Amino acid sequence: MPWYAVRPRDVADPRWPLPGTPEIVLKADDPARARAKFEEAYPSEPFGSPAVPVPGAGAGSFHGDADALIVAETGEPAAPRD
């Protein structure tokens, strides 16, 4: 299974869940699944508003904004060092 790097198109996007981390690398079958895994793991604000409590559609969510993320195949990340 290949590795994919997920990063915001705009480095100043306030929805990015890990400021100071330029990309998140994860393993997935294809780019679409990598994007789905990212959206599941980092929902940001998972619900819209009290009037419209729709999962995954909050103001801080990347859900449904396909142009906001860049997903590219990459190599296996280096192991963390203690």
Secondary structure, DSSP 8 states (H G I E B T S, - for coil): --EEEEEESSTT-TT-SSTT---EEEE-SSHHHHHHHHHHH--SS-B--SSS--BT-STT--TT-GGGEEEEEE--------
